[in-house]
Amino acid sequence: MTNVRIKLDTQTIQNLALFEKVTKASVKDCIEKDDEIIFIIDKKDFGKAIGRNGSNVKKMEQKLRKKVTLLKFDSNPEK
């Protein structure tokens, strides 16, 4: 097995911390592209990440001034 080292920049760490603070959901990763940020969310916390009527996504879009997209992470995709 190969050891893989992942390096996160300061902005990515700040985005992850802000998302977890606002949503109380566990974030696996985020990918930033131009005017969009994609957050990869643990399957069990996906509803919490979205919030009632998308309220958490809207809050994050206002704070980051970017479009926020959520993707669900499942460690066992065959289920």
C-alpha positions, 0 to 999 in steps of 0.5 A: 500500500502506498502512502499518499500525502495530501496538502491543503492550503490555508483557504481550503482549511478555512472553507472546511472549518467554516462549513462544519461550523455553520452546518455541524456536518462532517466534511470529507473534502472541498474543491474550489473552482472559479465561482463554485465550491464543491463540498464532499459530505459524509452520507450520514450528515448530508441532510444536516449539511443541506439544512431545512429548505436548503438554509445551510447551503444558502448561508454558505453561498452568502458567506463565501460569495460563491455557488455551493454544491454538495456531493454525498460520500459513501464509503460503501457505494455498493449498498 
